[in-house]
Structures are given as structure tokens and as C-alpha cells.
Amino acid sequence: AAKKGSAARANTLLGFAFVGSPHLRRRPTMSAVRKAVSEAAAKKGFTDTDSDEEPAHVAVKGGHSPLQPIPEQSARVSGSTRSSSTNMGDELTTVIIFGADGNLAKKKTFPALFNLMYKDLLADDVVVVGFARAELNTPKFRELVYKAIYAPAVPNQPRTHFLNQVTYESGQFNALEDFVRLRETIREREAAQLAEWTQRMGGSPAAFPKRVRLYYLAVPSFLYYDICVNLKESGIALDKKVDRFVLEKPFGRDSATCNELLAQLSQVLSEDVSYRIDHYLGKELIMNLLVLRFANICFESIWNHHHIASVQVIFKEKVGLDGRGGYFDQYGVIRDVMQNHLTQILALVTMEQPLSLSASHILQEKIKVLSSIRPLSRNDLVVGQYSGYLDEDSITNKNSRTETFAVAVLHINNPRWAGVPFVLKAGKALNENRAEVRIRFKHVPGAIPELAGCPENELIIRVQPNEGIYWKIQNKVPGLHFQVAPMRMDLTYQSKYAKEELPEAYERLILHVLHADKSHFVHAEELKLSWHIFSSVLHELEASPDARPAPYMRGTRGPAAADELAQRYGMKKFGSQRFEANTAPQAHEKWGHSERWAARRNPAATTANVTPRRTEEGVPAPKSEWPGNNLENLNIGAGAGGAAGGAIPRNTSASSCDEAPGFSAQTLETRRTR
């Protein structure tokens, strides 16, 4: 490209080397590109072998599917992914994205499609058509897509190939004539796709391939009906065996609007072809919930109100509106996060064991447990709004009462969960980014006196960031003195699966749509039940003129009223039970080894001003580590080298634990500095 001048070089960098008649040219496949990259890496000495620690966790030669299909879908899934260079599968795929110029499409949908193609999980000859109101031509639109899918670590050739599969049509969502033009574009692209497939099969295939059309509606829900009606009337979407519709949240504002929307769409869409996406259901740790519960015998016997004290599902963000004020102010955090993401996670945590992992069996159990949840009471809800929310540029209503923080306590009326408080907490502009499930167990009954004060066990499922599962237990600290401290048995994905790439949720869910697997999508009945839980309290908040959200400062845990609600249910606060002042973070001085030893030489001058350091989960650090304390326990000789034969009690083990960095055993050289 460099030899052909700057214009050709620019086109190549933008990925338009094959623009013109892409279906008439032989393009390098994703498999060929990836093979070349792998060979180049091998020459540099890179390896991709796994350790000997887990013999079962070894990559299968030739790659492996990220899905473990359920039995009735095995035949379909096994032939759904193919490469254009290999004669795998018998389906031709078309993806039509409505709202293709929006943030959702650019940030999630297009990157997910490109990554699936790059991983050989989406056919190289896929047809991708974008439709939106913006008056753009295909080359200009491809520039937008290029920016959306660009990643420095990925060679440019795969992007070039993907962009050649993308076409754009502009039009209005309620204009039938624009959908007629869209129909002709789709037919032209699919005819070229079929011609290429026929040529690849030798010119005269015995049978024509099946076709799948995925309609991704990345638009507000009030546009769904117009789009679906025009797709039917224009003759684009007519075959249930071919069509699959992906619908994004929010799906209504309350029970009434949700039921109205469902009734409206039922006239043009059947439940079989509707895939209501909740991207949290596609996250790795959420998909692992059913495996964790039902494949490990140790959990089933304690997964009930006899042993569990509380369950918390938490979503926290440090950012505020992040440019979404126009949308967010119309909904608030209860409708945006709690009614869908957190309620779906709660259903997976609390449902009974399904007969299988099929979509229908999972749905049956989710509906049962959602039906058992009582409608949320105003006394069990605290809402807040961070200071400065009304000053955001994107907020036009300067008297807005929209909540940016909410914590709710729900109750499930069934034999397994009677009496257990279930906490849903979501907020913006808080002190950290975190999404997790915290299952706190009850105290050991009849504990012996020396262990009666130990904290409860806790199982934490960290969804993001730093995905992992860890189990908090009580453990004797190694040393000559009897001391018990909470430790952590963990499965941290970054370390355990260092060589595995965690796929994005949208990649996984789009792949499930192509495989006709609805096990991780939201059914209409689930929507009705989840809105039933929250609708009455939402109406109560909106009807009361005095129900303004409690203010809270940015960078804190939320309003003080949330802690008061937690204390009603036997918790110090929601989230971790460690000591934590509800103030914005400030810089603080850390004690090093030299300061610690200096304090021990002069205890009286320092102990009065020292705050006991606490571990990550709230247990005070051992007193032998506090400056000025436990000097009598240090068995150190008088000379400079007296420590060689002395014994100093160690305060931690080398295992992964809940203590913050710095809480570790002193080395021999450090001990000798005295």
C-alpha cells in the first residue's frame, strides 16, 4: 500500500482495500490470518501450554467451543460456527442493527461481532447491515465502525475483512418506504453471499444452506413496535425459523407500561423469536452461579435460611452520569440497574435446582422464586442523590428527584428462604467500582468461648472487576501465640486462568442468539414479575412531594440512612462488614518498618495517636503489629546479631487472605535492623 501512494495507504489503514465488489474477490479468512499470527509468535518463542497443576484444564487441539450446549441443542450448535475456508456448518448469517450509529452499537455490538469473527465463532461471510436516522453513506459509516473495533494488538487485516462485510442504510424507523430500500439492500448482499458460498462448495451444492437473520434493536423500547411492523410489512421478516430479534432494556417503566409493550409486541413478535438481552446474564461469574451451586455438594446443604444470615447483590460505580443524563434522569438507578440486572442475579442465587440447564427448565425455577418475592416496602428502601447531580450539564430538570443511589431489602416467602434479608444495592458516584454477590453465613452455634467472637463465614462472588470467588474462613495465625484471623480461600480468575481470555458478555449473548439458546435471556413472565416487585414503591416515591432522595457526597458509600437500614437487619453496613468511615477518600500516611520500630522504642510518644490498622474485611490487625505493643513477646538478643537465635511470632501465612498489602511476616533482615 505504501508503494501505491498516500491515498491507497489511507484506504488500507481504514480497512477499505476490498471495497467495491467484496463478494467477487477471494479474501484471506480469519483462520488464515490467525494461523499466520500464531506462527510468527511461535518463532519468537511464545508457547501456549498449560501447567501440570490441572490436567483436565488443557486446550483441545484445534480449539474448543466456549459453549457447552444442552443436549437438545447439541446438533444445532455443533454446526453453527464455521470458517469460510473450511466447509463447516450449513448456515448463512445476516445481522441487521437498528440504531447502528448509537453508543450501544459502537461500544458493544460492533466490537462483539468483530471479536466473534476474529475468534472464528462467526462466519467470515456474515452480512452486517446498519440502519439509523443519520444521513451517512457506507464508507463514512465504516469509518465509525473502524474506530469502534480498533485495537492495537489486533492486526489490521481482520478489521479490513470485517469492514468489507458492513453496509449502511439511513432512514426513519416509522417509514415503510425506507424499509423497502433496506429490504433491497439485504437481498443484494445475501445474494452475493450465497453466490460466494456456492462457488466455495464447487458450483453446484446438493442442498442450499439454512439462513439466520439477527435483528438487533439497539434503540429505545418505544420504537420496537414501529420497527417490527415495518419489517413485517416490507417483507423482510417473515420466517420464524430464520428471524431472531434482540431487544434491549429498559422494557417499560412499571408494570402497566411493561404489560402494554408486551401486548403490543405480541401482535408482531412471538416469544420464540424474542431475545430480551440483559448483559449481566452473559458475564462469566454470573454464568458460573448455577455450576457453583449445583455441581458442588458442599453448598446445597447450607444454601438455606438455617445457615445463611443475609444475601447481598451489589453494584457500585465511581463515575456519575458519564454523558447519559438525558436517558438516566428519565429512569433512575432502580429502573436502570436494580429491577433488571440485580433482580436477575438474585433469581439465579435463590432458585431451586432445575431439571436441566435448558432454557425452559431454568425459566420454570426463576419464575417460581420471582413469584415468591414480596413487593418492596417503602420502609425497606433508601434512595439517594449525589451532590452535584443537578449541576450536570445533561440534566435539564434542575428540580429532578431521580435517584442515583438505592438500597432495597427484599423478602422471599418460601420454605428455603423464609426470614433471610436479600439486599439489592446500586449507586453512582460512590467510593469504588464493584459488582458482587455477598452471601453471609450465620455464627457457629454453641461455639467454644475462645472462638465465640469470630466473624461469620462469607462467600463472595466478584463479578467485576478482578473476577473471582472467595470463601472467608477463620484460621489460626501461624506462630507461638493463639490468634485467630479471617483468611481467604480464593479462586481469582486473573491468576488461575491467566492464559484464558474472559469473553465480553455481548460476545457470549450474541453467540447464544445465533445458536437459538435462550437460557440466558429474559422471558416476558420474568419481566412482569420483576416489575411487580418494584412498581408500587416507585409510584409511591413519585407521588410523594416530600420524598426527595437523601443527599450524599461523591466518593462515599452513600447516604447515612443506608447504614441505619443495615443495622435494622443486624449488619454494620451494607457490603463488607469491615470498619470504614463513610467519608470521601483522603491521603493518609502509611507506617513503614522504620517508623514501626521507632514507635516500639518509644511507645508512650506514639500509641496515643495511632489508629489500629484494619484488614480489608474489617478485622483489626493483630496487636503485636501495632506500634508500641507486645514488646515483651520479642525474644531478641541484646547484640546486633541477637535475632539470629530469637523467635518472633509471625502474624500471617503466605496464603491469599483478606488482609491489605503490608500485613506480612517480617523477614530476618528486617528483624535485625533493631
N, C-alpha and C positions, 0 to 999 in steps of 0.2 A: 504493500500500500504506500510505503514511503517513496518508492520509485515512481509512482504514478501521480505524484503531486499532492499539494496540500488538500485539495478538495476531496480526492479519493481517500486520503488518510483520515480526514474528518469523518467521512461517511463510515469508514471501517471502525473507527473508535466508537461511534454511536451505534454500531451494530447493524448497519444497513447494507452490508456487502452484497446480499442476495435480494434486495428489494427489486421488484419488477415482476418476475414470474417465479416465485419461490417453489411452486409445485412442479416446475419443469426442470429443475436442477437437482443433481444428486448432492445432498448435503451430508457433511460428516455427522454421525449420530452422537448422542450423549455418551454412549458406551465407548465409542472410539476415542472421543476426547478424554474421557476419564481414564481409559487404558493408557493413553499417551502420558497423562499427568502422573499416573502411578508408576509407569516405567521410569520416568525422569526422577521421581522421588527415590525409587529403588537404587538408581545409580549413585545417588548421594548418600546412600547408606541407611535410609529410613526403613524401619520394619513395622509391621502391624500385627505382631504376635501377641497373644495374651499370656498372662502369668500362669504359673503352675498351681496357684492357690486354689482356683476354682476350675477344675477340669470340665465341668458342664458348661461353663461360660466361654465358649470358643466359637469364633465366627465360622459359619459354614462356608466351605469353599464355593465360590461363585456368588456369594452374598446371601442375605436372608431377608425375608419379608418382615416389616415391623409389625404386621398384624398377625394375631393368632385367630384365624377365623373360626366361628362356631360351626358345628357340623353341617347344618342345613345350608350354609353359605360357602362351604369349602370348595365346591365345584366352581362356583362363580368367581370367588376370589382368586383361585389358582390361575385363572386365565385372564385376569383383569389388567395386569400390568405387563407391558411389553415394550420392546425397543423396535424402532423402525429397521434396525439392522438385523434383527432376529425375528423369526416367524412365531412370536409368542402372542397368544391371545387372539381374539376374533372380534374386538370392539373398536369402533372409531368414536372418538370423543370430541364434543364441541362444548365450549364454555362461553356463555353469554353473561356479561357482567353489567348490571344496571347501576348507574351511579359510578361509572368507571373512573371519573375524574375526582372522586371524593377522597377524603383522608383514609377511610376504611379500606377502600380498594388499593390505594397506593401504599399504605403501611402494612397491610395484612394479606389481602387477596392475591395481588400480583406476585409479591415475594414468595408466597406459599406455592403458587402454581409453578414458578420458576424452579424453586428448590425441589419440588416433586419430579419435574422433568430432569433436572441435573442428577438426581439420585436414581434415575431410571424407573420411577414409580408412576410416571405419566408419559403416555406415548409421545414420541418425537413429532408425530404429525398432527398433534392436537390442534384444533381450530379455536382461537381465542378472539372473541368479538366484544369490544367495549361499546356501551351505549350510554350517553349522557346528554344534558342540555347544552353543554359548552360547544361552541362552533369551532371545532378543530378538524383538521384532516389527519389521515393516518400517520404521515411522517411526524407531524407535531406531537401527536399522541404518543408515538413510540419514544419520543424524547422524554416525555413524562414517565413512561414505564421504565425506560433505561435508568433514570435516576432512582426509581423505586426499588429496582432489583440489583443495583450496583453493589458489589462487594469486592474490595481489593484482592482478597485471597482467591477469588474465582477467575479462571481465565476468561478472556473476552469472547472467545469463540462460542461457548454455550449461550452467552447473552445474545450474540448475533443470531444464533439459530432461533432462540425463543422469540425475539422481537419480530422475526420474519413470519411468525405464526399469529401475530397480533394485528387486528384490523379495528377501525373505529367508525362508528356511525353516530351522528348527532341527531337529536330530535326531542320532542316533548313526550312525556310519559302518558299523556292522555290523548295523543293524536294518532288515530288509526293509520293515516297515510304515512307517518314516519315509521310505523311498524311494518308496513308493506315494503318500504325500502329496506328495512332491516332484514325482512324475510328473503329478499332477492340477494342481499349480500351473503347471508348464511348459506343459501342454496349454491351460490357460486363457489364459495370457499369449500363447502362439503363435497361438491362435485370434483374439484381439484384434488381434495384429499382422497376421495375414492379412486380417482384415476391413478394417483401415485401408489396407492395400496395395490391396485390391480396389476400395475407394472411390476411391483415388487414381488407379487405372487406368481409371476410368469405369464401374465397377459390374459389368462382365462381361468379364474378360480372356479372351483366346483360349487362354492356357495358364497354368497355375499356376507360381509361381516355385520354383526349387530352394531347398533349405534346408541350412544348415550349422549343426551344433552343436559347439561347442568346450567340452570338459570340462577345466577347469584344476585339476589336483590339487596344490594348494599345501599339502600335508601330508607327514609323514614317509613314507618308502617302504614301511614295513611295513603301511601302511593301503591301499596301492594295490589289492591283491588283493580285499579286502572291498568296497571301493567299486565296482570294476569288475564283480564278481559281482552285487552288488545292482542296479547299473544294467542289467545284462542281465536278471535275473530279474524286475525290476519293469516291464520293457517300455519303459524309457526309451531305452537304447542298443541298437539292433538293426540299423542300416543302415550298412554300411561307407562308402557314398557320402556319408553325412551326418555321421558321427561322426569327431571328431579329439580325441585325448587328449594333453594336455600333462603331462609327468612331470618333476618337479624332482629335482635331486640332493639328497643323495648316493644313489647307486644301489648299495647294498651296502657292506660294509666290507673285502672282499677278493675274490679270485677265486671262492671257494666260495660266499659269500653272494650275490654278483652272479649267478652261474650259477643258483643256487637261485631267486632272484627272477625272473630271466628265464624260467626254465622254468615257474614258477607263473603268471606273467602271460600266457605264450604260450597258456594254456588259454582265456583270455577276451579277449585282445587280439592282433590281428595286427600285424606290423611296419609295415604300410602306414598304420595309423591312429595309431601311436605317435610322438610328437614329444618326445624327451628333450632338454630345454632346457639349454643352457649359455650363460648370458647374455653371456659374453665373446665368443662367436662372433657376437654381434649388435652389438659395438662397431665404430664407424666405421673405426678404424685396422686392426682385425683383418680386417674385410671387404675392406679395401684391399690386403691382403697378396698375394692372387693377381693382382690387377691390377698391382701394383708389380713383381712377379716376371716375369709372362708377357706384359706389354704393353710392356716396356721392354727393348730388345735389349742395352743396356749391362750388364744384370745376369746374364743367362743364362750367358754365357761365363765369368764369375768366380764363379758360385754353386756351388762345389765345394771339395774338400779341397786342391786345388792352390793356391788363393788365400785361402781362409778359415782363420783360425787358431782361432777359437772362436765359439760362438753362446751367448748368454745370454738366458734368458726370466725376467724379474724381477717380483716382486710384493711391494711393501713397504707397510706401514701403520704410522702413528704411534699409532693407538689400540690398546688392549688388547682385552679381551673385549667391551666395549660392551654389556653385558647379555646376552650369548649364552653364558655359561659353562656352563649346563646342557647345551646342544647341543654346544658346541665341545669340552668335556672328553671327550666320548664318541668324538670323531673325530680331532682334531688337525689341524695345518696340512697334512700330507701328503695325508690323505684329503679335507680340505675344499677345498684350492686346487690342490695340485701334481698329483694324479692326474687331475684333470679339466681345469680352466682352462688350466694351463700346458702340459699334455701335448697338448691340442687345438691350442694356438698352435704348439707345436713341430712338430706334424704338418703344419700349413699352411706353415711355413717350409721344411720339408725334403722335402715330397712332390714327385714328378715332375709334369710338366705334364699335366693331364687332357685328354681328347679334347674336352671342352666344359665349361661351367660348370654342367651339370646335376648334380642330387644324386647320381645313380648313378655318374657319371664321377669326381666329386670323391671319393666314397666309395671307389672302387676304388684310387685312388692313396694315400689316407690309410691304408687297410688295409695296403697294401704296405709303407709306411715304418714303420708301427707294428709290423708283424711283424718288421722288421729291427732293432729296438731290443733290445739285450741286457737281461735282468733286472738291476735295480740291485744293485750290490755294496755291502756294508756299509762297505768301505774308501773308497767314493766318496760317502759320505753323512755329513753333520754335522747333528745336531739340537740344539736349544737350548730353554731355557725362561726367560722373563724374570723377573727378581727381583720378587717381589710377586704372582706369578700365584696361588700357593697361598693368599694372603691375600684374594683376591677373594671378595666375598660369595656369588657364584653358584657357587663351586667347593665342593662338599660333601666331596670326597675330598682331604683335606689331604696325602696322600702321592702325589698324582697324578704320573705320569711323562709326561703328554701334552705333546707338543712344540708350542711356539708359533713356532719357527723351524726351517727345514730348508733345506739346500742340497745338491743332488744333481748328480753328473756322470754323464751318460748317454753311451752309445756306439752309433752306428748302423753296422751291419755290411752296408754295400753299397758299390758302386764309387764313388758320388758323395761319400760322407761318411766313408770309412774314415780313422780317425786323428783326426778332429775331436772335441774335447770339447764336449758340449752341456750347459749349466748350467741347472738349474731352481732358482730361489731364491725362497722365500716366507717372510714373517715378520710378526709383530705387535709392537707397542711398539718400533718401530725409529725411525731418525732422520728419516724422511721418508715421505710418501705418493707412491708411484710404481709404475707398471706399464709395462714397456717391453721391447722386444727389442733387444739389442745384438749386432751382427754385426761382429766384429773381424777385419780382414784381415791378411795376413802382410806382413812387411817387403819393401820393394822389393829384389829380388835384384840383387847386383852394383852397389849404389848407389855413386855417386861419393863420395869422402871427405867433402866439405863437407856432404853430405846423409845420411850414413850413420847419424847419430844421431836422425833424425826419427822421431817416433812413427808407429805404424801408422794407416792409414785405418780409419774405423769408420762403419758405417751404423746409426743409431739410429731406431727406430720407437717413438715415445712414445704409448702407449695412453691414459694418463691420469696426472696432469692435464695441461693445456696440450697438447692433442693436436698432433702434428706429426711430420714426418720430416726428419731432417737428416743430412748427409753430411760427415764430418770429413775435411778435406784439409789438406795442408801448403802454405803460401803465404808468399812473401816479404813482409815487413812494409815498407810504403812508407817511404822515407827514404834518406839518403845512406850508410847502413851496411848491410852484408849481414846480415840476420837473418831466420830462418825461424820461423814460428809456426803452430800449428794454428788453422785457421779453420773456419767452419761455413757450408755451403750448406744453407739450410733452407727447408722448406715448413711454416710454422707456421699451423695452421688458424685460429687466432684472428685473424690478420692477413690471410691470403689469402682466407679465406671468412668475412669479418666479417659479411656480410649473410645468411649461411646458418645455420640453426639445426641443430645436430647432434642428431638424434633419440636418445632413450634406447634402450638395447639391447632392453628389453622391448617397446617400441612396435614396433620393426622385426620382432622374432621373432614376436609375436602376429599381425602382418600377414602374415608368411610362412606361418603356420599356416592362416590364413583363405584364403590363395592356394594351399594344398596344395603349398608349396615346402619340401622337406626338405633343401636344400643346406647349411643352417647348423644342423643338429640332429645329435645323436649316435646313431649306429646301434648295435645290440646287439653287432655284431662289434667295433666300436671300444671299447666298454666292456670286453669280455673281454680284448682285447689290452692296454689301458692298465692294467687290474688285474694282468695277468700281469707287468708291469714292476715293480710295487711290492709285490706280496703277500708274496713270500718275505722281503724285508728288513723289512717290517712285523712279520711273525711272529717274526723274529729279535730285533727290538727288544723285543717284548712278552715273549718267553721268557727273556731275559737279565735276571736281577735286578740286575745291576750297570750296566745300560745306561740310566743316568739322563741326561736331557738336560743339556748344558752350560749353566751359568747365564750370563746376560748382563744388563747394566743397561738400563733403559728409555732410549730416546733414542740408542742406539748402533747400530752396524752389525750387531750380533750377536756371538756368541761368537768368541774369538780362534782357535779351531780352524778356523773357516771360512777365515780368511786363510791358514792353513797348507795347507789343501786347495787353495786357489787357486794357491799358489806351486808346488805339485807339477805344475800344468799350465801353468806359465810366465806366470802373472798375479800382479801385486802383491796384488790382492784381487779379489773378485767385484764386478761393477758397473763404474763408471767407474774408469779407471786413474790418476786424479789422486791426489795426495798427500792423505791425510785421516786424521787421528788417530781411533782408534776410542774416542772418549770422548763423553759426553753434551755437548750444545751449551752453551757458556758465552758470556757477554757479552764482547766484546773491543773495544779501542779502534781506530778507523779513522783512517788518516792522511789529512788534508786537504791542500790546496795549501800553506797557510801552514806547516804542520809539515814538509812535504816540502822546501820551500825553506829553512826554518831548518836542517834537517838537512844540507843541502848546504853551508851556510855553515860548519858545524862538524862535519865528517864524523867526527872521532875520538870525539866525545862520543855518537854515536848508532849508528854501524854495528855496534858490538859487540852491541847489544841488539835489533837489528832482524831479524825473521824474513822471508826473502824471500816476498813475496806470490805466490800461485799462481793460475793461471787456473782456470776452472770445471772443466776436464777434466784438470788435473794438470800443466800445463807451467809452469815458473817464469816469472814476469813478466820482461820484458826488464831487463837490469841497468841500463840507462840510466834506468829508473824507480825503482830502489832508492835510498833516501835516502843521499846522500853519495858516490855513484858517478858515473863518467862526466862529471865536471865539465869535463874538457878538451874534451869534444865540443860544449860550449855556446858557440857563436860569437856572443857578445852584446857590444855596445859598452859602454864604460865609463860613459857617461852614462845618465840615466834613460830617455832615448828611444833608446838604442843598439840596442835589439832590433828597431827598425823595419827595419834592413837586415840583421839577423843571420839565420842559418839554424839552426833547431833540428830535429833529426831527429824525425820523427813515429813513434810506436810502433804505431799501429793504423790500419786503414782504417775507413771508416764502415759497412762491411757488417756483417751479423749474424755473430757469431762466438761462440766458446766462452768468451771472457773474461768475467769478472764485471763488473758495472757499476762504473764508475770508471776502467777501463782504456781511456782515450780520449785523443785528441790534445789537447794544451794549446792554448787559444785565445791569440790575440795579446795580449789584455788581461791574461791570467794571466801570460804571459811577461814583460810589462812591469812586473809588481809587484816584480820584483827591483830 
